[in-house]
Amino acid sequence: MKYLFVLAVFALAFAAEEEKDGERPKTFRRLIPADVLRDFPGLCFASTRCATVEPGNTWDLAPFCGRSMCVISEDTPPRLLELVEDCGPLPLANPKCKLDTDKTNKTAPFPGCCPVFTCEDGVKLEYPELPTAAPEEEKKAEEKPKA
């Protein structure tokens, strides 16, 4: 269980992987509260598969390009979290970079399904900065008022 938490913290510390060969976009990782069905309290609910998943296991997010892992937090009491990996936002528009439709395979397993861009020599893709909530704001967002 500690291994899963360490993996999740490591993933948050490195929110994006480096570009490989200058073609593949960055991939993004984030932890979110897992969906949990009341009849299956110790399992994550994978809505894209309509199935429950045990902590430590992954599932693909088809028809979206990504994958998730069910993890247990070290909070007291422990919570189920979903470590989501996906292609993140599209790069900023750049007339010197084009989507390479020959190299992009939307049906490949993640991360192969992420869009591939080809840029002119010396040009690098730029990505928008993603806003991050402060820990207090994340906690408040997770607490839903009871009706």
Contacts in CASP RR format, 6 or more apart in sequence:
PFRMAT RR
TARGET T0000
AUTHOR 0000-0000-0000
METHOD contacts of the structure
MODEL  1
MKYLFVLAVFALAFAAEEEKDGERPKTFRRLIPADVLRDFPGLCFASTRC
ATVEPGNTWDLAPFCGRSMCVISEDTPPRLLELVEDCGPLPLANPKCKLD
TDKTNKTAPFPGCCPVFTCEDGVKLEYPELPTAAPEEEKKAEEKPKA
1 55 0 8 1.000
1 72 0 8 1.000
1 74 0 8 1.000
2 74 0 8 1.000
4 55 0 8 1.000
4 56 0 8 1.000
4 69 0 8 1.000
4 71 0 8 1.000
4 72 0 8 1.000
5 71 0 8 1.000
5 72 0 8 1.000
5 73 0 8 1.000
5 74 0 8 1.000
7 69 0 8 1.000
7 71 0 8 1.000
7 83 0 8 1.000
8 31 0 8 1.000
8 71 0 8 1.000
8 73 0 8 1.000
8 81 0 8 1.000
8 83 0 8 1.000
11 29 0 8 1.000
11 31 0 8 1.000
11 83 0 8 1.000
11 85 0 8 1.000
12 29 0 8 1.000
12 30 0 8 1.000
12 31 0 8 1.000
14 29 0 8 1.000
15 28 0 8 1.000
15 29 0 8 1.000
15 30 0 8 1.000
15 130 0 8 1.000
16 26 0 8 1.000
16 27 0 8 1.000
16 28 0 8 1.000
16 29 0 8 1.000
16 127 0 8 1.000
17 26 0 8 1.000
17 27 0 8 1.000
18 26 0 8 1.000
19 25 0 8 1.000
19 26 0 8 1.000
19 124 0 8 1.000
19 125 0 8 1.000
22 119 0 8 1.000
22 124 0 8 1.000
22 125 0 8 1.000
23 100 0 8 1.000
23 103 0 8 1.000
23 116 0 8 1.000
23 117 0 8 1.000
23 118 0 8 1.000
24 111 0 8 1.000
24 112 0 8 1.000
24 114 0 8 1.000
24 116 0 8 1.000
25 87 0 8 1.000
25 88 0 8 1.000
25 90 0 8 1.000
25 91 0 8 1.000
25 114 0 8 1.000
25 115 0 8 1.000
25 116 0 8 1.000
25 117 0 8 1.000
25 125 0 8 1.000
25 127 0 8 1.000
26 88 0 8 1.000
26 127 0 8 1.000
27 85 0 8 1.000
27 86 0 8 1.000
27 87 0 8 1.000
27 88 0 8 1.000
27 110 0 8 1.000
27 111 0 8 1.000
27 114 0 8 1.000
28 85 0 8 1.000
28 86 0 8 1.000
28 87 0 8 1.000
28 88 0 8 1.000
28 89 0 8 1.000
28 130 0 8 1.000
29 83 0 8 1.000
29 84 0 8 1.000
29 85 0 8 1.000
30 83 0 8 1.000
30 84 0 8 1.000
31 71 0 8 1.000
31 81 0 8 1.000
31 82 0 8 1.000
31 83 0 8 1.000
31 84 0 8 1.000
32 81 0 8 1.000
32 82 0 8 1.000
32 84 0 8 1.000
33 79 0 8 1.000
33 80 0 8 1.000
33 81 0 8 1.000
33 82 0 8 1.000
33 142 0 8 1.000
34 44 0 8 1.000
34 45 0 8 1.000
34 70 0 8 1.000
34 79 0 8 1.000
34 80 0 8 1.000
34 81 0 8 1.000
34 82 0 8 1.000
35 44 0 8 1.000
35 45 0 8 1.000
35 46 0 8 1.000
35 47 0 8 1.000
35 82 0 8 1.000
36 42 0 8 1.000
36 43 0 8 1.000
36 44 0 8 1.000
36 45 0 8 1.000
36 80 0 8 1.000
37 43 0 8 1.000
37 45 0 8 1.000
37 52 0 8 1.000
40 52 0 8 1.000
42 55 0 8 1.000
42 80 0 8 1.000
43 52 0 8 1.000
43 53 0 8 1.000
43 54 0 8 1.000
43 55 0 8 1.000
43 70 0 8 1.000
43 80 0 8 1.000
44 52 0 8 1.000
44 53 0 8 1.000
44 54 0 8 1.000
44 55 0 8 1.000
44 68 0 8 1.000
44 70 0 8 1.000
44 80 0 8 1.000
44 82 0 8 1.000
45 51 0 8 1.000
45 52 0 8 1.000
45 53 0 8 1.000
46 52 0 8 1.000
46 53 0 8 1.000
46 59 0 8 1.000
46 68 0 8 1.000
48 59 0 8 1.000
48 60 0 8 1.000
48 61 0 8 1.000
48 62 0 8 1.000
48 63 0 8 1.000
48 64 0 8 1.000
49 59 0 8 1.000
49 60 0 8 1.000
51 59 0 8 1.000
53 59 0 8 1.000
53 70 0 8 1.000
54 70 0 8 1.000
55 70 0 8 1.000
55 71 0 8 1.000
55 72 0 8 1.000
55 80 0 8 1.000
56 69 0 8 1.000
56 70 0 8 1.000
56 71 0 8 1.000
57 69 0 8 1.000
57 70 0 8 1.000
58 67 0 8 1.000
58 68 0 8 1.000
58 69 0 8 1.000
58 70 0 8 1.000
59 67 0 8 1.000
59 68 0 8 1.000
60 66 0 8 1.000
60 67 0 8 1.000
60 109 0 8 1.000
60 110 0 8 1.000
61 67 0 8 1.000
61 68 0 8 1.000
61 84 0 8 1.000
61 86 0 8 1.000
61 110 0 8 1.000
64 86 0 8 1.000
65 86 0 8 1.000
65 87 0 8 1.000
65 106 0 8 1.000
65 110 0 8 1.000
65 111 0 8 1.000
65 112 0 8 1.000
65 113 0 8 1.000
65 114 0 8 1.000
66 84 0 8 1.000
66 85 0 8 1.000
66 86 0 8 1.000
66 87 0 8 1.000
66 110 0 8 1.000
66 111 0 8 1.000
66 113 0 8 1.000
67 84 0 8 1.000
67 85 0 8 1.000
67 86 0 8 1.000
67 110 0 8 1.000
68 82 0 8 1.000
68 83 0 8 1.000
68 84 0 8 1.000
68 85 0 8 1.000
69 82 0 8 1.000
69 83 0 8 1.000
70 80 0 8 1.000
70 81 0 8 1.000
70 82 0 8 1.000
71 80 0 8 1.000
71 81 0 8 1.000
71 82 0 8 1.000
71 83 0 8 1.000
72 78 0 8 1.000
72 79 0 8 1.000
72 80 0 8 1.000
72 81 0 8 1.000
73 79 0 8 1.000
73 80 0 8 1.000
73 81 0 8 1.000
85 110 0 8 1.000
85 111 0 8 1.000
86 110 0 8 1.000
87 111 0 8 1.000
87 113 0 8 1.000
87 114 0 8 1.000
87 115 0 8 1.000
89 127 0 8 1.000
89 128 0 8 1.000
89 130 0 8 1.000
90 115 0 8 1.000
91 97 0 8 1.000
91 117 0 8 1.000
91 125 0 8 1.000
91 126 0 8 1.000
91 127 0 8 1.000
92 125 0 8 1.000
92 126 0 8 1.000
92 127 0 8 1.000
92 128 0 8 1.000
94 119 0 8 1.000
94 123 0 8 1.000
94 125 0 8 1.000
94 126 0 8 1.000
96 119 0 8 1.000
96 120 0 8 1.000
96 123 0 8 1.000
97 117 0 8 1.000
97 118 0 8 1.000
97 119 0 8 1.000
97 120 0 8 1.000
97 123 0 8 1.000
97 125 0 8 1.000
98 117 0 8 1.000
98 118 0 8 1.000
98 119 0 8 1.000
99 115 0 8 1.000
99 116 0 8 1.000
99 117 0 8 1.000
100 116 0 8 1.000
100 117 0 8 1.000
100 118 0 8 1.000
103 116 0 8 1.000
103 118 0 8 1.000
104 114 0 8 1.000
104 115 0 8 1.000
104 116 0 8 1.000
105 112 0 8 1.000
105 113 0 8 1.000
106 113 0 8 1.000
107 113 0 8 1.000
117 125 0 8 1.000
119 125 0 8 1.000
133 141 0 8 1.000
END
